[in-house]
Amino acid sequence: MLSKLHLDHILFLDIETVPQHAHYNALDAGTQELWEQKTRYQRKEGQSAEAFYDRAGIWAEFGKIICISVGHFQMLEHRRKFRVSTFYGEEFALLKAFKKMVERHFGSPKHLLCAHNGKEFDFPYIARRMVIHGIPLPHALELFGKKPWEVAHLDTLELWKFGDYKHYTSLKLLAHVLDIPSPKVDLDGSMVRDVYYGENNIKRIVDYCELDVITTAQVLLRLRYEALLDEGEVERVTP
């Protein structure tokens, strides 16, 4: 039962990713060939592998993480706080810092990682990029040998599916139908690559990523039939 979960045992997270390089021609010939093979069935008829490279951030083999935003509840006497922070910058360094935080504060069996579509995207993407960088996985991301009920992952998309494996609902749509107020943002996932490589504006991306973390927490509160966070309960801090 969701109502039995301790909110302060949950680490909410979201990641933003981009292609590893700003332009397709920065790839060596071998990687270009592998990209062509990987995307052959995703590309529209007549669309070149180069033209499709804007979407390379979707795959951990061809993309990279530029920020990981996290949030957690602090249950204080007669009130609560939701603290949000972001790891960003060079990928190896941000992954090491994220791992250290998870192991130090959310590494026990009672803790859960929560993201929207996290089981299909965020959690495996982080794990793959850690392996590529030679970073041993924290226990929370190590799935080998675990039974399904031992995997401490919570996914708001999966919760909303109610067993319907064919169904997909974006976080934006879910927030809308659950009447979760959302501040106006001038960014969506399809724009992150251009903002990162074209504008060099990581702060704009971090703000967007943190809002998704807050919205994910709001969705879980709605699914628990609890009051939503108000602005005074959200605190942005340095990790």
Sequence and secondary structure as in RCSB ss.txt:
>XXXX:A:sequence
MLSKLHLDHILFLDIETVPQHAHYNALDAGTQELWEQKTRYQRKEGQSAEAFYDRAGIWAEFGKIICISVGHFQM
LEHRRKFRVSTFYGEEFALLKAFKKMVERHFGSPKHLLCAHNGKEFDFPYIARRMVIHGIPLPHALELFGKKPWE
VAHLDTLELWKFGDYKHYTSLKLLAHVLDIPSPKVDLDGSMVRDVYYGENNIKRIVDYCELDVITTAQVLLRLRY
EALLDEGEVERVTP
>XXXX:A:secstr
 GGGS GGGEEEEEEEEEESSSSGGGS HHHHHHHHHHTTTTS TT  TTGGGGGGGGSTTTEEEEEEEEEEEEE
ETTEEEEEEEEEESSHHHHHHHHHHHHHHHS STT EEEETTIIIIIHHHHHHHHHHTT    GGG  TT  GGG
  EEEHHHHHHTT TT    HHHHHHHTT      S  GGGHHIIIIII  HHHHHHHHHHHHHHHHHHHHHHTT
     GGGEEE   
